Amino acid sequence: MTEPAKPEPSQTDHSAEEAAIQTCVRAFYDRARADDLLGPVFDGWIKDWAQHLKMMDDFWSGALLGTQRYTAAPFPPHLKLAMNQAHFDRWQALWVPTAEATLPDSTRGKAVSIAEHMSHCWGRAYATMKSQMQSA
């Protein structure tokens, strides 16, 4: 006697979280582009906003939901920009309340924690690497 085939395990439906991530990313960039410190950096560098927003959706989906659509290294492109710790601090200051206002409970805390970590670590690494690049 043959056993009936087991159904494939269903993947968790993250459609609500994905929609919230998209809302968060767009709300953040609306705020960042209007910001006196961050706006000129983003608008001076990003030429295709639709592509950038999609890439950020994929990044945050991976960070918060474990999807694997984002495969790039996020830090290296930032080395081309003229920034300092104040930029990373402002990014965090804009991201955190945006995430708190737009993301569901299931991802909000993780998004805030990741942002705090990125702001601190990236700011320090950025300063160190920029200094090394200038002295080379």
C-alpha positions in Angstrom: 0.0 0.0 0.0 1.4 3.4 -1.0 1.2 6.3 1.4 -0.5 9.4 0.1 1.9 12.1 -0.9 2.6 14.6 1.8 1.6 18.2 0.9 4.5 20.5 0.4 5.1 22.6 3.5 3.6 26.0 2.8 5.8 29.0 3.0 4.7 31.7 5.3 2.7 34.4 3.6 4.6 37.6 4.2 2.5 39.7 1.9 1.3 42.1 4.6 4.8 42.5 5.9 6.2 43.0 2.4 3.6 45.8 1.8 4.5 47.4 5.1 8.2 47.3 4.2 7.5 49.0 0.9 5.4 51.7 2.7 8.2 52.2 5.2 10.9 52.4 2.6 9.0 55.0 0.6 8.0 57.0 3.7 11.6 57.0 4.8 13.0 58.2 1.5 10.3 60.9 1.3 11.6 62.2 4.6 15.3 61.7 3.8 15.0 63.5 0.4 13.4 66.5 2.2 16.1 66.5 4.8 18.8 69.2 4.6 21.6 66.8 5.4 20.6 63.6 3.7 18.6 65.0 0.7 21.6 66.3 -1.2 23.5 63.1 -0.7 20.6 60.9 -2.0 19.5 63.2 -4.8 23.1 63.7 -5.9 23.8 60.0 -6.2 20.6 58.1 -7.0 19.6 58.5 -10.6 16.9 55.9 -10.9 14.6 56.1 -7.9 12.3 53.3 -8.9 15.3 50.9 -9.1 16.7 52.2 -5.8 13.4 51.8 -3.9 13.0 48.3 -5.3 16.6 47.4 -4.1 15.8 48.8 -0.7 12.6 46.8 -0.5 14.6 43.7 -1.2 17.3 44.7 1.3 14.8 45.2 4.1 12.7 42.2 3.1 15.9 40.1 3.5 16.9 41.7 6.8 13.4 41.4 8.3 11.8 38.4 6.7 14.8 36.3 5.5 14.0 36.6 1.8 17.0 36.4 -0.4 16.2 38.8 -3.2 19.0 41.2 -2.2 22.4 39.8 -3.0 24.7 42.8 -3.2 27.1 44.0 -0.5 25.3 47.1 0.9 28.3 48.9 2.4 30.8 49.5 -0.5 28.6 51.8 -2.6 28.4 54.2 0.3 32.2 54.7 0.3 31.7 56.7 -2.9 29.7 59.3 -1.0 30.9 62.3 1.0 29.5 61.5 4.4 30.4 61.4 8.1 28.9 60.0 11.3 26.3 62.8 11.3 24.8 61.4 8.1 24.5 57.9 9.7 23.0 59.4 12.8 20.5 61.4 10.8 19.6 58.3 8.8 18.9 56.5 12.0 17.0 59.4 13.4 14.7 59.4 10.3 14.5 55.6 9.9 13.5 54.7 13.4 10.3 56.7 13.7 9.4 55.8 10.2 9.8 52.1 10.9 7.9 52.5 14.2 5.0 54.2 12.4 4.7 51.9 9.4 5.9 48.4 10.3 3.9 45.7 12.1 4.9 44.5 15.5 6.4 41.4 13.9 9.2 43.4 12.2 9.3 46.8 13.9 11.7 45.9 16.7 14.1 44.1 14.4 14.1 47.0 11.9 14.9 49.5 14.7 17.6 47.3 16.1 19.2 46.8 12.7 19.1 50.5 12.0 20.8 51.3 15.3 23.5 48.7 14.6 24.1 49.9 11.0 24.3 53.6 12.0 26.9 52.9 14.7 29.0 50.3 12.9 28.7 51.8 9.4 29.6 55.2 10.7 32.7 53.9 12.4 33.7 51.7 9.5 33.0 54.4 7.0 35.3 56.9 8.8 38.1 54.3 9.1 37.9 53.2 5.5 37.7 56.8 4.1 40.7 57.7 6.2 42.7 54.7 4.9 41.7 55.5 1.3 42.8 59.1 1.6 46.2 58.1 3.1 46.9 55.5 0.5 
